[in-house]
Structures are given as C-alpha cells and as structure tokens.
Amino acid sequence: GAGVSQSPSNKVTEKGKDVELRCDPISGHTALYWYRQSLGQGLEFLIYFQGNSAPDKSGLPSDRFSAERTGGSVSTLTIQRTQQEDSAVYLCASSLVKGGEYGYTFGSGTRLTVV
Amino acid sequence: SQKIEQNSEALNIQEGKTATLTCNYTNYSPAYLQWYRQDPGRGPVFLLLIRENEKEKRKERLKVTFDTTLKQSLFHITASQPADSATYLCALMVPDYGQNFVFGPGTRLSVLP
C-alpha cells in the first residue's frame, strides 16, 4: 500500500483480556518497528524486525507482550492479560533499510484503552 | 542509556518569524539524528535526517544543524506559518547500541497569526 496501515484504529478492552494489534508496512520495507506513546509522553521503543526475525526485543515491557512478523510483511503485536498501564497509542513504522537512514514511515497508530 | 531533551514542552512564535527548536543528548554520539513532525491523532512524519559528519542540512524552509561537540541539534523553520503548528520530535540512533531510533519528548510549536 501507499502507507503504513494499522488496525484497529481504536480498541477498548477489559482488564485481563488479550488484544492483537496489526501493522501492514509499506511493500518492500524490510525493517519494521513498534513503538508506544502514552499521553504526554515520548515514543517508547518496543521491538524491531528485520525481515521476519526480531534482533531487538529489548523494549518489550514484560512477557505479556509479544510480536511476530510473517512473510516479511504484516506484523502483529499481542498483549496478554492487559493492564490499565498498557493504555497508550501503539505506533508501527517501517523503513526501506535497516536503521532507518532514510526515515521511518509511521502508521496512524492504534489507541488502546484498558478499562 | 541515551537521554534526549528538547528545549521546552511548548513554544509560541509569531507568524513570519523563525522558530528554533533544540535537541540535546547525553552519553553517546549518535550516527544519525532525525526530526519528525507529529499532528494530533497522527503518527510522526519524517522531515530530515542529518549524519554525524554533516554540520547542516536544509529542505525548503527547514534547516537542521548537528554539533557533536555540544551534543546538540537545532531545528529551524524560517518564515513560519500557522500550518507549521505541530509537535516536533528529534530522534537519534547509535548503531553500536541498536538499530532503532530513540525519540525525544517533543516540543509543541504554535505559530500565531
């Protein structure tokens, strides 16, 4: 597609439920990144994919968070047993080359609200 | 770990003036530094990248400088317009410490007509 597509755009879930967030990067972009942005906060790095492998998972806040990428394209971020502190905007970005020398292209994000 | 500060949470300037935003970092010297614009409810949009061996980069009304001695980048918008009102984020990457960019907290710029 022309841009990075994320779905759903908004998700309200009950505490303790599992959620899946989807990212469809720009075709041909080998690198994919997940960040989250809490209200009034900067972007917090979660995980980076190069192709289907995730060489850097250092930002995942707990073992309740996992992500996968298949076919070098679509990625899903899964949060199990959601907590209220998980409420944030989850942003996905892709870049043509590793390291994003030519800039990241971000999606519009998924706003997750845990009630 | 890398710490990034941006000069102020919010900056108000008059239309037509030059806006100058500051990004300061500590500890490590990044190989690349980027600037992004973010509008409410949207993801950040890439504006400019500057490499550690570059002093200055320009794009239309935008200018970025990178001083590795001061550990600082300045972002200028000349002849500012109300449409330039947004949050501006700086981001840097140190390849030895990962392949992701670390983002600053952002500065919210308001250009008043």
Contacts between the chains, C-beta under 8 A, distances in Angstrom:
chain1	res1	chain2	res2	distance
A	4	B	43	7.5
A	31	B	99	7.4
A	33	B	100	5.8
A	35	B	103	7.5
A	41	B	105	7.0
A	42	B	4	7.9
A	42	B	89	7.2
A	42	B	103	5.0
A	42	B	104	6.0
A	42	B	105	4.1
A	42	B	106	6.2
A	43	B	44	7.4
A	43	B	89	7.2
A	43	B	91	7.8
A	43	B	103	4.0
A	45	B	100	4.9
A	45	B	101	7.9
A	45	B	102	6.7
A	45	B	103	7.9
A	48	B	98	7.4
A	48	B	99	5.8
A	48	B	100	4.9
A	50	B	99	7.4
A	55	B	99	7.2
A	56	B	98	5.5
A	56	B	99	6.4
A	56	B	100	6.4
A	58	B	98	7.1
A	59	B	100	7.7
A	91	B	43	5.3
A	91	B	44	7.7
A	93	B	43	7.3
A	98	B	99	5.6
A	99	B	32	7.4
A	99	B	93	6.3
A	99	B	95	6.6
A	99	B	99	5.0
A	100	B	32	7.8
A	100	B	34	7.5
A	100	B	93	7.1
A	100	B	99	7.9
A	100	B	100	7.8
A	100	B	101	6.0
A	101	B	32	6.3
A	101	B	49	6.6
A	102	B	49	7.1
A	103	B	34	6.3
A	103	B	46	3.2
A	103	B	49	6.0
A	104	B	34	7.8
A	104	B	36	8.0
A	104	B	44	7.6
A	104	B	46	6.0
A	104	B	101	7.0
A	105	B	46	6.9
A	106	B	43	3.1
A	106	B	44	5.2
A	106	B	45	7.2
A	107	B	43	5.4
A	108	B	41	7.3
A	108	B	42	5.6
A	108	B	43	5.3
A	109	B	42	7.9
A	109	B	43	5.5
